């Protein structure tokens, strides 16, 4: 066994405190834990500097997103209460669109659109996943999550985001399942037409709830 004398400042000892508590004050065990973790990071990311850069970039992106939404977070239970009590209402379109950092994205670039939308979800930390695809040249979106209220709310946000695109998209179909929402979008002639489809789909739901496992067709001649 190799033995070395190591000098550690009080500042670094304080940083080691959680590991020392984990190992009941055994500094050797704490150091082995650090070495194992360093080896894991180096093996998977190439170097400690690369790992630091990735974390800095991630934190910066999260901070930008928080700043864009005024830095406010609320408990999930309170969020759900707000959604239930505002059922049928649409959020202000400017507030909805600003949640998406890349607002000039080509709506037909499904790969990039999927990446942008899912990155925003990861920052918001909502219990949902979104899968985008295409069907006969139309955009398909599947929003999946355990809470139907949050699923529908995010469906509204995505719809408003796509309505403001350079190639505005209108809702042509929506199917609500207990744990997901399926949406089909088609090209709208104008932004107003796209917004009208959102109004007819979701504001009408204030008077008559969107039924489970049914379809609402919004395509006009």
GUTOR-255270 format. One record per residue (C-alpha): chain; residue in one letter; residue number from 1; z, y, x. Coordinates in pm, 1 decimal. Example, Ala and Ser with C-alpha at 12.3 -4.5 7.8 and 13.67 -1.06 7.14 Angstrom:
- A | A | 1 | 780.0 | -450.0 | 1230.0
- A | S | 2 | 714.0 | -106.0 | 1367.0
This chain:
- A | X | 1 | 0.0 | 0.0 | 0.0
- A | X | 2 | -98.6 | 341.3 | 136.0
- A | X | 3 | 177.3 | 601.9 | 146.8
- A | X | 4 | 108.2 | 975.7 | 175.9
- A | X | 5 | 324.4 | 1284.6 | 162.1
- A | X | 6 | 200.6 | 1520.9 | -108.0
- A | X | 7 | 316.3 | 1881.9 | -150.5
- A | X | 8 | 307.3 | 2005.1 | -510.7
- A | X | 9 | 390.4 | 2357.7 | -622.7
- A | X | 10 | 612.8 | 2433.7 | -921.4
- A | X | 11 | 304.3 | 2549.2 | -1114.3
- A | X | 12 | 131.6 | 2215.0 | -1068.8
- A | X | 13 | 452.8 | 2024.7 | -1144.8
- A | X | 14 | 467.1 | 2201.9 | -1480.4
- A | X | 15 | 108.2 | 2095.1 | -1544.8
- A | X | 16 | 210.7 | 1736.8 | -1460.1
- A | X | 17 | 510.3 | 1747.4 | -1693.3
- A | X | 18 | 342.9 | 1565.8 | -1988.9
- A | X | 19 | 233.4 | 1282.0 | -1757.7
- A | X | 20 | 574.9 | 1264.6 | -1592.8
- A | X | 21 | 737.2 | 1232.8 | -1935.3
- A | X | 22 | 487.2 | 961.0 | -2025.0
- A | X | 23 | 586.3 | 765.9 | -1711.2
- A | X | 24 | 961.7 | 841.8 | -1730.6
- A | X | 25 | 951.2 | 1069.8 | -1427.1
- A | X | 26 | 758.3 | 827.2 | -1204.8
- A | X | 27 | 533.8 | 1058.1 | -1000.8
- A | X | 28 | 340.7 | 769.0 | -844.8
- A | X | 29 | 246.1 | 634.4 | -1188.4
- A | X | 30 | 144.3 | 984.3 | -1300.5
- A | X | 31 | -77.2 | 1024.5 | -993.6
- A | X | 32 | -241.9 | 687.4 | -1058.6
- A | X | 33 | -312.9 | 803.0 | -1415.7
- A | X | 34 | -477.9 | 1119.0 | -1280.6
- A | X | 35 | -686.0 | 920.9 | -1029.1
- A | X | 36 | -802.4 | 681.0 | -1302.8
- A | X | 37 | -902.2 | 971.3 | -1525.7
- A | X | 38 | -1082.9 | 1146.3 | -1240.6
- A | X | 39 | -1275.6 | 828.2 | -1168.6
- A | X | 40 | -1370.7 | 797.0 | -1537.3
- A | X | 41 | -1495.3 | 1156.6 | -1552.6
- A | X | 42 | -1690.4 | 1125.0 | -1228.4
- A | X | 43 | -1849.9 | 798.3 | -1336.6
- A | X | 44 | -1959.2 | 934.1 | -1675.0
- A | X | 45 | -2040.8 | 1296.9 | -1591.7
- A | X | 46 | -2127.7 | 1294.6 | -1223.7
- A | X | 47 | -1856.0 | 1529.9 | -1105.6
- A | X | 48 | -1550.6 | 1723.6 | -1218.0
- A | X | 49 | -1747.5 | 2049.1 | -1196.9
- A | X | 50 | -2009.1 | 1913.7 | -1436.8
- A | X | 51 | -1735.1 | 1813.0 | -1680.5
- A | X | 52 | -1576.9 | 2159.0 | -1655.5
- A | X | 53 | -1913.5 | 2324.8 | -1724.1
- A | X | 54 | -1969.9 | 2106.9 | -2031.9
- A | X | 55 | -1626.9 | 2189.4 | -2172.9
- A | X | 56 | -1673.8 | 2561.9 | -2103.2
- A | X | 57 | -2011.1 | 2556.9 | -2279.8
- A | X | 58 | -1865.3 | 2368.1 | -2576.3
- A | X | 59 | -1568.0 | 2604.2 | -2604.8
- A | X | 60 | -1794.7 | 2908.7 | -2578.0
- A | X | 61 | -2019.0 | 2777.8 | -2856.3
- A | X | 62 | -1718.5 | 2705.4 | -3076.9
- A | X | 63 | -1577.3 | 3052.8 | -3009.7
- A | X | 64 | -1908.4 | 3213.2 | -3102.7
- A | X | 65 | -1913.8 | 3019.7 | -3428.1
- A | X | 66 | -1556.0 | 3119.2 | -3508.7
- A | X | 67 | -1638.6 | 3481.6 | -3440.5
- A | X | 68 | -1943.9 | 3457.6 | -3662.0
- A | X | 69 | -1726.1 | 3341.1 | -3953.8
- A | X | 70 | -1448.1 | 3590.6 | -3877.2
- A | X | 71 | -1232.3 | 3335.4 | -3697.2
- A | X | 72 | -1061.6 | 3212.1 | -4014.4
- A | X | 73 | -961.3 | 2849.7 | -4069.5
- A | X | 74 | -778.0 | 2701.9 | -4369.0
- A | X | 75 | -623.6 | 2361.2 | -4443.6
- A | X | 76 | -860.2 | 2111.2 | -4604.7
- A | X | 77 | -643.9 | 2087.9 | -4917.6
- A | X | 78 | -659.5 | 2465.9 | -4967.7
- A | X | 79 | -1033.3 | 2464.5 | -4900.8
- A | X | 80 | -1080.9 | 2202.7 | -5172.0
- A | X | 81 | -863.9 | 2400.6 | -5417.0
- A | X | 82 | -1081.8 | 2707.2 | -5363.5
- A | X | 83 | -1398.4 | 2506.9 | -5422.9
- A | X | 84 | -1267.8 | 2355.7 | -5745.9
- A | X | 85 | -1160.6 | 2693.3 | -5882.4
- A | X | 86 | -1493.1 | 2853.6 | -5792.4
- A | X | 87 | -1704.4 | 2563.8 | -5918.5
- A | X | 88 | -2054.9 | 2670.2 | -6014.6
- A | X | 89 | -2043.0 | 2995.0 | -5820.2
- A | X | 90 | -2274.5 | 3062.5 | -5528.8
- A | X | 91 | -2144.2 | 3220.4 | -5206.1
- A | X | 92 | -2311.9 | 3547.6 | -5096.8
- A | X | 93 | -2639.4 | 3453.0 | -4934.3
- A | X | 94 | -2576.1 | 3663.5 | -4621.2
- A | X | 95 | -2242.8 | 3488.7 | -4570.3
- A | X | 96 | -2404.2 | 3147.2 | -4616.3
- A | X | 97 | -2693.3 | 3209.3 | -4379.0
- A | X | 98 | -2476.1 | 3347.8 | -4098.3
- A | X | 99 | -2309.1 | 3006.9 | -4060.8
- A | X | 100 | -2630.1 | 2884.8 | -3898.2
- A | X | 101 | -2682.8 | 3029.0 | -3551.2
- A | X | 102 | -3058.6 | 2963.2 | -3531.3
- A | X | 103 | -3193.1 | 3135.5 | -3840.7
- A | X | 104 | -3560.3 | 3150.6 | -3738.4
- A | X | 105 | -3603.5 | 2778.2 | -3689.9
- A | X | 106 | -3922.7 | 2613.9 | -3816.2
- A | X | 107 | -3805.3 | 2428.1 | -4126.1
- A | X | 108 | -4067.9 | 2158.4 | -4065.2
- A | X | 109 | -3926.0 | 2082.4 | -3719.0
- A | X | 110 | -3697.4 | 1811.4 | -3856.3
- A | X | 111 | -3550.0 | 1711.3 | -3519.8
- A | X | 112 | -3439.4 | 2064.5 | -3429.0
- A | X | 113 | -3329.2 | 2141.1 | -3785.7
- A | X | 114 | -3113.5 | 1828.6 | -3788.7
- A | X | 115 | -2959.5 | 1925.0 | -3452.3
- A | X | 116 | -2879.5 | 2282.7 | -3558.0
- A | X | 117 | -2723.4 | 2183.3 | -3891.2
- A | X | 118 | -2509.1 | 1905.7 | -3743.4
- A | X | 119 | -2388.3 | 2126.7 | -3457.2
- A | X | 120 | -2266.1 | 2381.5 | -3711.1
- A | X | 121 | -2083.6 | 2108.6 | -3904.4
- A | X | 122 | -1907.3 | 1988.6 | -3589.7
- A | X | 123 | -1777.9 | 2341.7 | -3527.2
- A | X | 124 | -1663.6 | 2385.3 | -3888.3
- A | X | 125 | -1485.9 | 2046.9 | -3873.9
- A | X | 126 | -1569.7 | 1956.2 | -4234.1
- A | X | 127 | -1550.3 | 1585.3 | -4330.8
- A | X | 128 | -1924.2 | 1541.6 | -4384.8
- A | X | 129 | -2234.5 | 1415.8 | -4208.8
- A | X | 130 | -2592.0 | 1527.5 | -4271.5
- A | X | 131 | -2913.5 | 1332.8 | -4217.2
- A | X | 132 | -3251.3 | 1504.4 | -4242.9
- A | X | 133 | -3591.7 | 1347.7 | -4279.7
- A | X | 134 | -3928.0 | 1398.5 | -4444.0
- A | X | 135 | -4102.0 | 1241.9 | -4739.5
- A | X | 136 | -4468.9 | 1314.9 | -4805.0
- A | X | 137 | -4441.1 | 1639.1 | -4611.7
- A | X | 138 | -4122.9 | 1744.2 | -4792.3
- A | X | 139 | -3776.9 | 1784.3 | -4637.7
- A | X | 140 | -3510.8 | 1530.8 | -4737.6
- A | X | 141 | -3140.3 | 1589.6 | -4680.8
- A | X | 142 | -2855.9 | 1343.3 | -4734.6
- A | X | 143 | -2505.3 | 1492.3 | -4724.2
- A | X | 144 | -2234.5 | 1226.9 | -4700.6
- A | X | 145 | -1858.7 | 1274.6 | -4725.4
- A | X | 146 | -1552.9 | 1148.0 | -4907.9
- A | X | 147 | -1502.7 | 1471.4 | -5104.3
- A | X | 148 | -1770.8 | 1546.9 | -5369.3
- A | X | 149 | -1667.7 | 1914.1 | -5390.2
- A | X | 150 | -1728.2 | 1974.0 | -5019.7
- A | X | 151 | -2053.7 | 1777.4 | -5034.0
- A | X | 152 | -2186.8 | 2001.0 | -5312.6
- A | X | 153 | -2063.4 | 2318.2 | -5142.6
- A | X | 154 | -2246.1 | 2231.5 | -4821.9
- A | X | 155 | -2554.7 | 2143.2 | -5025.1
- A | X | 156 | -2544.9 | 2501.1 | -5156.4
- A | X | 157 | -2516.2 | 2643.9 | -4803.9
- A | X | 158 | -2806.6 | 2440.2 | -4668.8
- A | X | 159 | -3019.1 | 2531.8 | -4971.3
- A | X | 160 | -2952.1 | 2901.4 | -4916.8
- A | X | 161 | -3026.5 | 2865.0 | -4546.0
- A | X | 162 | -3361.9 | 2700.5 | -4618.5
- A | X | 163 | -3446.9 | 2955.9 | -4887.5
- A | X | 164 | -3433.3 | 3232.5 | -4628.3
- A | X | 165 | -3658.4 | 3054.9 | -4380.1
- A | X | 166 | -3997.6 | 3188.7 | -4271.9
- A | X | 167 | -4130.5 | 2894.5 | -4472.8
- A | X | 168 | -3893.9 | 2919.9 | -4772.3
- A | X | 169 | -3794.6 | 2587.6 | -4928.0
- A | X | 170 | -3700.5 | 2528.2 | -5290.9
- A | X | 171 | -3501.9 | 2241.8 | -5437.3
- A | X | 172 | -3733.0 | 1994.2 | -5605.3
- A | X | 173 | -3481.9 | 1714.7 | -5660.0
- A | X | 174 | -3108.2 | 1657.8 | -5630.6
- A | X | 175 | -2922.7 | 1331.6 | -5682.0
- A | X | 176 | -2543.5 | 1328.2 | -5675.7
- A | X | 177 | -2359.7 | 1009.6 | -5580.5
- A | X | 178 | -1979.1 | 962.6 | -5560.5
- A | X | 179 | -1980.4 | 1000.7 | -5180.5
- A | X | 180 | -2307.8 | 1179.6 | -5109.9
- A | X | 181 | -2572.4 | 1423.5 | -5227.3
- A | X | 182 | -2944.3 | 1362.8 | -5180.5
- A | X | 183 | -3181.0 | 1662.2 | -5187.9
- A | X | 184 | -3557.1 | 1697.7 | -5169.2
- A | X | 185 | -3710.7 | 2033.3 | -5076.4
- A | X | 186 | -4066.9 | 2154.6 | -5117.4
- A | X | 187 | -4237.9 | 2471.8 | -4999.7
- A | X | 188 | -4176.2 | 2776.5 | -5219.2
- A | X | 189 | -4429.1 | 3055.6 | -5264.7
- A | X | 190 | -4162.7 | 3323.3 | -5211.4
- A | X | 191 | -3796.6 | 3359.3 | -5116.1
- A | X | 192 | -3721.9 | 3455.7 | -5475.3
- A | X | 193 | -3871.3 | 3130.0 | -5600.9
- A | X | 194 | -3653.3 | 2937.0 | -5357.2
- A | X | 195 | -3342.4 | 3126.2 | -5468.2
- A | X | 196 | -3429.7 | 3068.3 | -5831.7
- A | X | 197 | -3431.8 | 2692.8 | -5774.0
- A | X | 198 | -3081.4 | 2719.9 | -5622.2
- A | X | 199 | -2958.9 | 2923.4 | -5919.1
- A | X | 200 | -3100.5 | 2676.2 | -6169.7
- A | X | 201 | -2957.2 | 2379.0 | -5983.0
- A | X | 202 | -2605.2 | 2495.8 | -5903.6
- A | X | 203 | -2517.8 | 2780.0 | -6139.1
- A | X | 204 | -2628.7 | 2563.5 | -6431.2
- A | X | 205 | -2373.7 | 2313.1 | -6304.3
- A | X | 206 | -2102.0 | 2560.6 | -6405.5
- A | X | 207 | -2194.4 | 2494.4 | -6767.0
- A | X | 208 | -2297.6 | 2131.3 | -6726.7
- A | X | 209 | -2179.5 | 1926.5 | -6430.5
- A | X | 210 | -2450.4 | 1762.8 | -6218.5
- A | X | 211 | -2414.8 | 1398.7 | -6325.6
- A | X | 212 | -2360.5 | 1115.5 | -6079.9
- A | X | 213 | -2658.5 | 896.8 | -5990.2
- A | X | 214 | -2905.1 | 1107.6 | -6185.4
- A | X | 215 | -3193.1 | 1333.3 | -6096.4
- A | X | 216 | -3264.2 | 1696.6 | -6171.5
- A | X | 217 | -3629.9 | 1783.0 | -6120.9
- A | X | 218 | -3694.2 | 2148.1 | -6036.9
- A | X | 219 | -4065.9 | 2135.4 | -5950.8
- A | X | 220 | -4272.5 | 2379.1 | -6154.8
- A | X | 221 | -4642.9 | 2362.1 | -6221.6
